[in-house]
Amino acid sequence: MESWKEYQEKNNERFLKEMMELLRIPSVSAKSEHKKDMALCAEEIKKYFLASGAEKAEIMPTDGFPVVYAEKIIDNTKPTVLVYGHYDVQPAEPLELWHSGPFDPVIKNGKVYARGSADDKGQFYMHVKALETMVKTNTMSTNIKFLIEGEEEIGSPNLGKFVGQHKNLLQADLILISDSSMLSMENPSLDIGVRGLSYVEVEVTGADHDLHSGIYGGAVANPITILAKMIASCHDENNHITIPGFYDDVVDVSDTERALLNKAPFDENEYKKEVGVNELWGEKGYTTNEQTGIRPTLEVNGIWGGYTGEGAKTVLPSKATAKISARLVPNQSSEKITKKLIDYFTSIAPPSVTIKAFEHHGGEPYTTPIDSNGYKAASKAIEKTFGKIPIPLRGGGSIPICTILEKELGVKIIFMGFGLDSDNLHSPNEKYGIENFYKGIETIPYFHKYFAEITLDK
């Protein structure tokens, strides 16, 4: 019988080509002009599922963009794994900072550069090709279902309702997600949780139209100045968030877990070089790995107002706007934090301006136990293909649907990502290592094998 590795090695070139074809489709859920591209991407994924051995694949409507569902059921007495991923991608702007077209994938230095390569087309497609590998070698050990959505990058606003309406269809023993990263190919890791998210927009208005800055400057409030002061007030000199009650529900991480987290190799100089900064900036009293994993944060994601075109225009702007997000840790509620953010900005606005603050979307933090069958199977699979036991870490990003999936389906989630933090997710020149892509396809069948063994042995 042909082995997984033999089959994969014969087909790796095709696997990569297929993945790159998906990357050519600009499936940007945040922009209405890409509605047709979203539909096209869903259709292509359905075709690839059927070609890879799924016995059923269909495009299922939601109140927004559709879900692609697929399954391969081999034996109802065996455990079932539900694989979650998303086919929508972040907007590519600013386009001028890309070295190549964001939807014209190119290979450089062993990496595929394109929007969605690591987040999440390249990563969920590993599971499609792992399915093909197991089907073609007649070595499936679990039933596998796939839930690939089209709205993750806009907060999954319609997936919760969809899952609630299709609980029987999506019933499984575990949910497996590869929408996360590992430390490095030399030091593999597994995320044991992701942070939650609260995302708001704040608009400050002064005069009802732009004014001449010479005639009115000094007498009328400048919304940009006011907004900048408001944002600056959100952190103190220790980079601690000053919004009242922000930390009320934060669960302190034990000294044992902090020690385990800080066992992860970390080179500060290499880290600074990688991101292009001279010094790091973060909440005092915590290491970099702690700041990006176990602590909540507040960041300005975009800010604008006034004249930003070529040359000079001496204008006192009417409006200034900022998009602001908070990453949340266990026990924090996105609903409560969103209210605190909106209340804070509303309360500190001076009477010389008016303010409008509203929510875009949010999601809850999620953690998974390392003593679960799923984590044990993932750890064993990583150890098998990498030759090292993975380090358990908390991911800094957010996957808004996690808590809803667990609540609706009643099963735990395992994160087994093969991307790297340096893959430029959400940024220009997003990339995904070809070695990472292939290693994921190699590792995933072992996960299913070990999960079946561990589960059926109980």
Secondary structure, 3 states (H helix, E strand, C coil): CCCHHHHHHHHHHHHHHHHHHHHCCCCECCCHHHHHHHHHHHHHHHHHHHHCCCCEEEEECCCCCCEEEEEECCCCCCCEEEEEEECCECCCCCHHHCCCCCCCCEEECCEEECCCCCCCHHHHHHHHHHHHHHHHCCCCCCEEEEEEECCHHHCCCCHHHHHHHCHHHHCCCEEEECCCEECCCCCCEEECEECEEEEEEEEEECCCCCEEHHHHECCECCHHHHHHHHHHCCECCCCCECCCCCCCCCCCCCHHHHHHHCCCCCCHHHHHHHHCCCCCCCCCCCCHHHHCCCCCEEEEEEEEECCCCCCCCCEECCEEEEEEEEEECCCCCHHHHHHHHHHHHHHHCCCCCEEEEEEEEEECCEECCCCCHHHHHHHHHHHHHHCCCCEEECCCCCCCCHHHHHHHHCCCEEECCCEEHHHCCCCCCCEEEHHHHHHHHHHHHHHHHHHHHHHHHC
